[in-house]
Amino acid sequence: MVFQYPIWVLALVLGLVAVALKKWSRVGDWFQAYQLFKVPEFNENMQDNYLYRKVSVYINSLVALEDSDFTNLFSGKKANEIVLALDPNQTVHDTFLGARVSWTNAHANSCRTFVLKIRKKDKRRILRPYLQHIHSVFDEFEQRKREVSLYMNGADGRWRSVPFSHPSTLETIAMDSDLKNRVKSDLESFLKSKQYYHRLGRVWKRSFLLYGPSGTGKSSFVAAMAKFLCYDVYDVDLSRVSDDSDLKLLLLQTRNKSVIVVEDLDRFVADKTTTLSFSGVLNFMDGLLNSCCGDERVMVFTMNTKDHIDPAMLRPGRVDVHIYFPLCDFNAFKTLANSYLGVKDHKLFPQLEEIFQSGATLSPAEIGEIMIVNRSSPSRALKSVITALQINGDSRSPAKIGQRSADKPPRPVEEVGDQSGGLLCRESVHTVREFRKLYGFLRLKSSRKSGSFDVDSNQNER
């Protein structure tokens, strides 16, 4: 015989069990010899307790917060952001160095307090490291949410700033995925290496050289780095610097957690009319002043080519990482097609891959502009890129790179979807020519190279 009980009876039993478990937990707390630490919202002088805010941010970042009986949900400042917060008189558990601790959001006498509960046997081992861990998590949170600024130097030797709202991210950069992951890992490792650098007696900074033809994404990559790190950007215009002393003063005025950028350094070095000395630039890159004006900096230098640069400027210590930005290949093209057109695969991709493999290429900026102009029709955009690649290939090689053999001429642009493909392609030729005329992209006649990334300074290219 099966006995059926009313629902209210089952609910009553479950409620009694829950109460019994809580009572037993309190008894267990008594015998486990826990110690409690209170973090009140205000100190004894009724001033804000800054530690309370840090603990609040830390608790609200815990994954275990979702397991609490009552958790408040709030909308964040960013679009579609949801923020979790512990409800009053609720408890959340955490684990640190193998020890289990808990936080309770206690409210009593109109005073909010967080109560930390630790076993006495774990207190000496984890209390101070745990509090330092909370400080570190809070500092990282504050760094991530702060507004990033772009600083530019004027003729008077002072920095002027504007909000830095560049949309580029590491995810949208057209770069080999393996190389991109290695860059991200290097930056993440740098962020966590303060004690390591100090133990070595070295300044906590990292320097990058980005080199390659114009329009290959070097400036966008700098913006993506700054957004990834949440660092301010200091864009140094050497043509506005009057002498070596002014360059030193500019460096002294920069702050920690910053990306210091010098673009087109090769052109400046080749300019014999500049008032800056070569040694002044070297000291700016890695001199005694660099060790006196702060920590946690990333220095980035861009060049079109490093072939004619004095090796002293590129030695390890001045430049830690060399990254080559080539003209667009098929893999980079697929990234651009996904970003600009939302296309991950297309009927024309095999033909495009064949053209890229034949040696024809364009810069990512040129391909991106073609896609923007034709973004309403992905098929038209791809056909326009094919036409531009064929024209560029013919202009770069007397043997007509686009042709595979005399008896097998290059295929024309395939018609996909609409009947106006030929007209659209003729218009795209005009678009490419006007685009090059407007922006003046350099066409370097160097052979295409594979992307290089030298994390170990001893392996940097010469």
Disulfide bonds with the S-S distance in Angstrom:
none
